[in-house]
Amino acid sequence: MSTSQRTLPPLVSTRELATLAGVSRQAVHQAVQRGEIRPAHRVGRAYAFTRRTAEAFAAARTETKR
């Protein structure tokens, strides 16, 4: 597959990830600092996460709340 045919993964902002996982934006930043999740990109102080990473983080948070 050529690079022109590839589609980029959808990206999720820190705010969107926090909402999806049911945690604060600060909790997402702390998880990044602890190495629990890895952002796909960083622009300035903002992170962007792949949808796959966001879904996995949210699922892990849901499991710990049970």
DOBA-308985 format. One record per atom (N, C-alpha, C, CB): x, y, z. Coordinates in pm, whole numbers. Each point is the difference from the previous one (the first is absolute). Glycine has a CB too. Example, Ala and Ser with C-alpha at 12.3 -4.5 7.8 and 13.67 -1.06 7.14 Angstrom:
% DOBA-308985
{{1319; -569; 780}}
{{-89; 119; 0}}
{{90; 120; 0}}
{{-189; -117; 125}}
{{154; 222; -197}}
{{82; 119; 6}}
{{-77; 109; 73}}
{{118; -63; -215}}
***
This chain:
% DOBA-308985
{{84; -117; 0}}
{{-84; 117; 0}}
{{89; 123; 0}}
{{-185; -123; 121}}
{{161; 215; -212}}
{{82; 121; -7}}
{{-42; 98; 110}}
{{30; -31; -249}}
{{58; 124; 278}}
{{-30; 96; 106}}
{{-119; 88; -34}}
{{239; -2; 62}}
{{-265; 24; -189}}
{{-115; 83; -37}}
{{-131; -73; 22}}
{{143; 116; -168}}
{{-141; -249; 178}}
{{-122; -78; 22}}
{{-27; -26; 147}}
{{37; -106; -221}}
{{61; 127; 307}}
{{-19; -23; 143}}
{{-88; 108; 60}}
{{223; -114; 12}}
{{-302; 74; 84}}
{{-78; 98; 73}}
{{58; 13; 140}}
{{-209; -52; -134}}
{{213; 171; 184}}
{{52; 21; 134}}
{{-102; -46; 102}}
{{138; 194; -80}}
{{-90; -244; 194}}
{{-96; -41; 102}}
{{-71; 122; 56}}
{{141; -200; 57}}
{{-267; 184; -20}}
{{-68; 114; 60}}
{{67; 37; 132}}
{{-218; -68; -110}}
{{230; 195; 135}}
{{66; 47; 121}}
{{-102; 54; 99}}
{{206; 52; -132}}
{{-175; -68; 259}}
{{-87; 41; 108}}
{{76; 99; 88}}
{{-127; -222; -5}}
{{65; 331; 43}}
{{65; 99; 86}}
{{-1; -48; 145}}
{{-70; 185; -157}}
{{147; -116; 239}}
{{4; -32; 143}}
{{-139; 14; 60}}
{{239; 77; 13}}
{{-309; 28; -48}}
{{-136; 22; 52}}
{{-94; -114; -41}}
{{39; 249; -10}}
{{-32; -290; -117}}
{{-85; -108; -47}}
{{34; -131; 70}}
{{-20; 114; -222}}
{{148; -139; 242}}
{{42; -121; 70}}
{{-49; 0; 144}}
{{202; -15; -148}}
{{-191; 129; 214}}
{{-46; 11; 139}}
{{-150; -27; 9}}
{{182; 167; 48}}
{{-258; -112; -140}}
{{-145; -22; -2}}
{{-31; -148; -23}}
{{-35; 234; -85}}
{{103; -294; -12}}
{{-22; -140; -32}}
{{32; -91; 119}}
{{53; 51; -239}}
{{55; -19; 311}}
{{44; -84; 112}}
{{-68; 35; 132}}
{{218; -23; -115}}
{{-289; 138; 117}}
{{-67; 41; 123}}
{{97; 51; 106}}
{{-175; -166; -50}}
{{283; 230; 4}}
{{100; 57; 92}}
{{25; 146; -39}}
{{109; -228; 36}}
{{-33; 298; 45}}
{{33; 140; -32}}
{{114; 7; -102}}
{{-75; 69; 231}}
{{91; 49; -290}}
{{112; 20; -92}}
{{131; -16; 74}}
{{-139; 156; -140}}
{{142; -114; 266}}
{{121; -13; 81}}
{{36; -147; 20}}
{{-53; 217; 115}}
{{-48; -301; -98}}
{{25; -143; 17}}
{{61; -60; -127}}
{{-191; -13; 162}}
{{149; 62; -277}}
{{58; -46; -127}}
{{147; 43; -7}}
{{-226; 12; -115}}
{{254; 113; 149}}
{{138; 49; -2}}
{{87; -79; 99}}
{{-82; 230; -64}}
{{28; -262; 180}}
{{75; -78; 98}}
{{27; -140; -52}}
{{-103; 134; 184}}
{{7; -194; -254}}
{{19; -133; -57}}
{{111; 2; -105}}
{{-242; -54; 43}}
{{250; 163; -120}}
{{108; 15; -98}}
{{134; 8; 74}}
{{-156; 118; -164}}
{{162; -37; 268}}
{{124; 17; 77}}
{{46; -132; 63}}
{{-64; 238; 45}}
{{-32; -320; 0}}
{{32; -130; 60}}
{{33; -106; -104}}
{{-148; 58; 191}}
{{121; -29; -318}}
{{27; -95; -107}}
{{-111; -100; -21}}
{{237; 27; 51}}
{{-355; -2; 5}}
{{-114; -90; -18}}
{{-56; 6; -141}}
{{-54; 27; 240}}
{{59; 92; -299}}
{{-44; 17; -139}}
{{103; 85; -72}}
{{-246; -20; 65}}
{{248; 2; -196}}
{{98; 71; -82}}
{{-73; 80; -107}}
{{175; -179; 42}}
{{-155; 310; -44}}
{{-67; 79; -104}}
{{61; -26; -137}}
{{-51; 175; 171}}
{{-33; -160; -273}}
{{49; -17; -137}}
{{79; 123; -42}}
{{-197; -146; -55}}
{{154; 263; 101}}
{{66; 126; -35}}
{{-7; 96; 117}}
{{-59; -33; -242}}
{{151; 127; 240}}
{{-5; 109; 96}}
{{27; 129; -76}}
{{77; -150; 192}}
{{-169; 243; -178}}
{{14; 130; -63}}
{{-4; 103; 113}}
{{-110; -76; -220}}
{{225; 138; 246}}
{{7; 90; 114}}
{{-22; -79; 127}}
{{-82; 193; -139}}
{{-20; -156; 214}}
{{-32; -73; 123}}
{{-117; -94; -19}}
{{87; 191; 131}}
{{-141; -199; -251}}
{{-118; -83; -28}}
{{42; -138; -52}}
{{-134; 207; -49}}
{{61; -307; 92}}
{{22; -137; -48}}
{{-111; -40; -95}}
{{118; -58; 213}}
{{-87; -33; -303}}
{{-99; -65; -85}}
{{26; -150; 9}}
{{-17; 201; -159}}
{{-89; -277; 175}}
{{9; -145; 17}}
{{-73; -69; -113}}
{{15; 25; 250}}
{{32; -143; -288}}
{{-75; -78; -99}}
{{-128; -50; 66}}
{{213; -69; -122}}
{{-313; 46; 42}}
{{-127; -50; 53}}
{{21; -135; 70}}
{{-126; 122; -184}}
{{214; -205; 131}}
{{28; -130; 62}}
{{56; 18; 141}}
{{44; -99; -228}}
{{50; 191; 244}}
{{57; 28; 132}}
{{-108; 52; 95}}
{{223; 51; -106}}
{{-307; 39; 55}}
{{-106; 58; 82}}
{{-98; -107; 48}}
{{23; 216; -126}}
{{-61; -304; 35}}
{{-94; -106; 37}}
{{61; -96; 101}}
{{-106; 19; -225}}
{{233; -52; 209}}
{{67; -90; 94}}
{{13; 65; 138}}
{{126; -104; -190}}
{{-93; 233; 195}}
{{11; 71; 127}}
{{-135; 6; 69}}
{{190; 136; -91}}
{{-294; -104; 15}}
{{-135; 7; 58}}
{{-44; -137; 52}}
{{-56; 190; -156}}
{{86; -295; 82}}
{{-38; -135; 43}}
{{74; -37; 129}}
{{-44; -67; -240}}
{{171; 102; 249}}
{{77; -29; 121}}
{{-56; 77; 119}}
{{205; -43; -140}}
{{-246; 166; 119}}
{{-58; 81; 109}}
{{-132; -57; 44}}
{{114; 204; -87}}
{{-192; -255; -7}}
{{-128; -60; 32}}
{{19; -126; 85}}
{{-97; 93; -212}}
{{199; -172; 178}}
{{30; -122; 74}}
{{40; 31; 143}}
{{70; -109; -212}}
{{7; 216; 233}}
{{45; 32; 136}}
{{-110; 59; 86}}
{{225; 38; -92}}
{{-330; 15; 27}}
{{-113; 57; 77}}
{{-96; -108; 48}}
{{20; 210; -133}}
{{-12; -329; 79}}
{{-94; -107; 38}}
{{36; -61; 131}}
{{-41; -47; -236}}
***
